[in-house]
């Protein structure tokens, strides 16, 4: 049976060209929307990762601050107690060589020594140590130069006198040691070439 003799109801419907064209036209729009969604997802992911990183930084910073508070909580008390340690040491250094020959004086001296040891032990439990440098290179981070000492026979920049002990708490300086520094001889190997005294100080020797 040829096509002309087919029943009209049995013939295939003609293709709807306008519908096909519409579907084809809709595809670029869908692709554009998909690209927008992917870009939005990437942006949200980036924001999330940044927020996570910032939260971690805040946590770490807070932990460091908490550790510092615990580590240096006694700083102000330690500074207030430093003169006590100084005075105990001065009292012991001022004793004449024969002071211990008298029983009463010896008992007193031993009591002062015991008090100093207990104070230093208490300091030590909080990471506090005394700096009393002699025959070491001048360190501007720990020492304060009060004067120069010419003709000491020591290398230039060497600490030759300690007028007052310094103190550190862990890695933090509580008080610098007041020192006298050798001047005039050859520089010490570990000392800086620049004099520890200010540039406007006169040079001796």
Residue pairs with C-beta under 8 A, 6 or more apart in sequence:
3 11
71 127
71 170
72 169
72 170
72 172
74 126
74 128
74 169
75 169
75 172
75 174
78 123
78 126
78 128
78 167
78 169
78 174
79 174
79 175
81 119
81 123
82 167
82 174
82 175
84 119
85 116
85 119
85 120
85 123
85 130
85 165
85 167
86 164
86 165
88 112
88 115
88 116
88 119
89 116
89 165
91 112
92 109
92 112
92 113
92 116
95 109
99 105
99 106
99 109
100 106
100 109
120 130
123 129
123 130
123 167
126 169
127 169
127 170
128 167
128 168
128 169
128 174
129 167
129 168
130 165
130 166
130 167
131 142
131 143
131 165
131 166
131 167
131 168
131 176
131 177
132 162
132 165
132 166
132 177
133 139
133 142
133 143
133 159
133 162
133 166
133 177
133 179
134 159
134 160
134 161
134 162
135 154
135 158
135 159
135 160
136 158
136 159
137 157
137 158
137 159
137 188
137 190
137 191
138 145
138 157
138 158
138 159
138 179
138 181
138 191
138 192
138 196
140 196
141 173
142 166
142 168
142 173
142 176
142 177
143 159
143 166
143 176
143 177
143 178
143 179
143 196
144 166
144 176
144 177
144 178
144 179
145 179
145 180
145 181
145 196
145 197
146 163
146 178
146 179
146 180
147 180
147 181
148 180
148 181
148 182
148 183
148 195
148 197
148 201
148 204
149 160
149 161
149 180
149 181
149 182
149 183
150 183
150 184
150 204
150 205
151 184
151 205
152 158
152 160
152 182
152 183
152 184
152 185
153 182
153 185
154 160
154 182
154 185
154 188
155 182
155 185
155 186
155 187
155 188
155 189
155 191
156 182
156 183
156 184
156 185
156 186
156 187
156 188
156 191
156 195
157 181
157 182
157 187
157 188
157 191
157 192
157 195
157 196
158 181
158 182
158 188
158 191
159 177
159 179
159 180
159 181
159 182
160 179
160 180
160 181
160 182
161 179
161 180
162 177
162 178
162 179
162 180
163 178
163 179
163 180
164 177
164 178
165 177
166 173
166 174
166 175
166 176
166 177
166 178
167 173
167 174
167 175
168 174
181 196
181 197
183 195
183 197
183 203
183 204
183 205
184 204
184 205
187 193
195 201
195 203
